[in-house]
Amino acid sequence: MSGTSRRGLLKGALAGSVSLIRAPGSLGPALTGGGCGAAALSGAAVSGAPGGPAASVQYNAGSGNFGGSVNFELTPAGVVKIGPPEAGIPPAPASVPRIQLATSAPAKIETNTVGTMATMAFVDNSTTASNATNAEDGFVISRNYMPSGTVASYFGFSGMTIGISNDPSNTQDQSGAYLTGLNVYTELLSPTTIGNAASIEVFNLSVVNPGQTQTIGSIIGVYTETLLGDGANVATYNVTRAVGLNIGTTGFYGPQSGIIATSWGLNIEGPRLGGGTGSITSRNGIRIASQNQGNPGGRNPNSWAIHEDDPLDRNALGSINLGGNAGPLISAGHGDPDGVVTSVAGGLYLRLDGGANSTLYVKESGTGNLGWVAK
């Protein structure tokens, strides 16, 4: 990166000093240019080195050549560091935003002097006053997937990957830690009427040109899975509770007032059907696969597809097929089910407008809608 592009990178910096330190043996005369605010840019035209520039660039909040605490540094190894170094962290502010973008192994950053440590903080508290008519986003990541040839099986392509890990050499007790790969919250503070609010909204869109055809193996809105082990080596993992998806419904926190008209822990809407000839062959609001996958020694007697802790909780259900989708039907309705309700033998029908000897019906024969006998 040339001296000119470095200056462009630092354009708009706050008052301070910017220094370009020429690496030993680099080429070019020392140059001095205009300032960034009250800052001064001094340095040299240098040649780049494989894997990173041949010079170190720093931006300092204080005055003078490398005076004050370092707020910006581009190292010869090609690492961009923003934020004060460990020695320059003030004694216990509310939070310290820091970022390190590295082409090599990241350095270990650790401190116990602050309440909240952020690797990167993006804060925009300005009043919304734009010309946007549909949406306004604080941060947008967009990638275009265009392979040059056939890709290998299970080739992954992500718009963003967020990962956290703990130190494999750390054997200290970490039972008080709560590790999250992604923490998202929506904070509503204005005393007004708000239409809808969602912390995470996921959309999958598929659009091709008229007359074209697109074939998709699986399209998934949200996929979650937890795996213990690397698939090859043997180790021991003791987990008290493993949860694939934990949902807490909306409630009141503290001595609040008001009314929650309806609270759903999980709301599953039906699919949309357009005005064309497209159809859905099979639709399941919830599909639960076998809960005995990989269980050594046969089926687990404590395996439940659905487990309800409170026996007094009520369930509002429609019709039920016992033993699978081809099993006998248990349903309720008005009128005689014979000739109307279809089930295999063994089905039960509860007549809501029935009377003596006409409230319970049993399907005693056939697989169609005939064969119901009142009991």
RAVEN-V184517 format. One record per backbone hydrogen bond with DSSP energy under -1.0 kcal/mol. CO is the residue of the C=O (numbers start at 1). NH is the residue of the N-H. Records with the same first field share a line. If there is no record, write none. Layout:
CO=NH + NH
This chain:
2=6
3=7
4=8
5=9
6=10
10=13
17=60
18=42
19=58
21=56
23=26
29=45
31=43
36=39
40=18
41=33
42=20
43=31
49=52
52=49
56=21
57=74
58=19
59=71 + 72
60=17
64=67
69=61
71=83
72=59
73=81
74=57
75=78
79=75
80=101
81=73
82=99
85=88
86=89
90=92
93=115
94=116
96=118
99=82
101=80
116=96
118=98
152=155
167=170
174=177
190=192
209=212
254=256
292=295
300=303
310=313
320=330
324=327
328=322
329=348
330=320
331=350
333=352
337=340 + 341
344=347
347=363
348=331
349=361
350=333
351=354
355=358
359=351
360=375
361=349
362=373
363=346
368=343
369=339
371=364
373=362
